[in-house]
Amino acid sequence: MRQELGKASSNALPASRTRISATESRNPRADSANRALPRPKPAAKTVSRSSADRDRRGSAFGGGGTGANGDAGVEELERRLGEREKLLGDSRAEVLALRAQVEKLQVLNAELKLENKNLADGLTVAEAKIKSLEHKCDQANSITISGVARQPPPPPPPPPPPPAGVQCGLGKAKTVHKASALVELYNSLTKRDGKQGSMATDIARISIVGELRNRSAYLLAIKSDVETKRHLINHLIEKVQSASFTNMEEALSFVDWFDGQLSTLADESAVLKHFDWPEKKADALREAAYEFRALKSLEDEASCFKDDDSLACETTLKRISSFLVKLERNTSRLIKLRATSMLLYRECKIPTDWMLDSGMVSKMKQVSVMLAKVYMRKVSLELESTRHAERESAQEALLFEGVRFAYRAHQFAGGLDSETMLIFEELKKRVESQGRGH
């Protein structure tokens, strides 16, 4: 490229000098002025400078090369610029889509507010109608009790006579006559049905009024529990208020007992609100019992886990991983509960030693170490059985899963026991041997 630029500049110089000399010969004043002024530097240096600048720019963009390397750098920049423009266009499209979605949600929110307002207005109107119907039913019942007979509803008018010239059938017209016997029979049946319908309506109205006047079976059952089971509820109140326990097993038995007693009520909350029920302590007892029972159940289930050779290795490893996830989640939940409820439990005389790090937390960590031992042992057996059958990539993945699970258990429990460390050392040797093989 430098040689081509040099040739172009050398070819351009004689032509330019010829034009300048012709101009000077035509303009003597310009000739004298040009003699006084210093001559400009040759253009070849300028061309060489521009080519050098191009070389420097090419080296900056293309990694210090010229020619093909410079063109490759320019193409790379253009490609990156195109990718950025495409990314910018995609971002703008996403912004527009999100803006449209926000507008739709705003419209939907306005519609829901309007619908909520209409429902509130309809509810107000319905309540007013119910009060009006209740008032009318009261008046109707008072009239019935006073012995005033109600007038049956008037019979409907007889059907109008058919218009003249109506033809019956497809052929000739037939003469019709009024049947007075049919009209009388219809009227009598209508009166009888009207009386039966009025009686059914009265029964329905009385039932509605009974519901509105707190005479329903549900409310009557609550009222009966309040009256007949007063002694039982007062006895439960005394037991809950004076309850204190030495361990959580006693608390579990007590909670199961008073829950069984309260289950005989029609509605626990509706009945107990008529008494001075120690709700704060009862709720704290139930919460502590639930949390302790859940942790104890998880500990027993995880600690009793046994490797089943009939199951696939992947299935067994997934089950062990799910146990570790549950242990981590329940331990984190216990720590949060300890921070918020330990003072309340102590105030209610509920044992709290199981909430400490030396309680259920320590047991959970021990179970996690046992699971790590089973997991790594299963991985080692699987690697031994598939040493030559599977590809190296599959064995490496299985080995990595074993090391990762051991690390998770180590971080959760704060360490590993000696037996688990021996199994881990075997996995470590496998990792090192595979690393030397690569």
Buried (B, 14 or more C-beta within 10 A) or exposed (E): EEEEBBEEBEEEBEEEEEEEEEEBEEEEEEBEEBEEEEEEEEEBEEBBEEBEEBBEEBBEBBEEBBEEBBBBBBEEEEEEEEEEEEEEEEEEEEEEEEEEEEEEEEEEEEEEEEEEEEEEEEEEEEEEEEEEBBEEBEEBBEEEEEEEEEEEEEBEEEEEEEEEEEEEEEEEEEEEEEEEEEEEEBEEEBBEEBEEEEEEEBEEBBEBBBEBEEEEEEBEBBBEBBEEBEEBBEEBBEBBEEBEBEEBEEBBEBBEEBBEBBEEBBEBEBBBEBEEBBEEBBEBBBBBBEBBBBBBEBBEEBBEBEBEEEEEBEEBBEBBBEBBEBBBEBBEEBEEBBEEBBEBBEEBBBBBEBBEEEBBBEBBBBBBBBBBBBBBBBBBEBBEEBEEEBEEEEBBEBBEBBBEBBEBBBEBBEEBEEEBBEBBEBBBEBBEEEEEEE
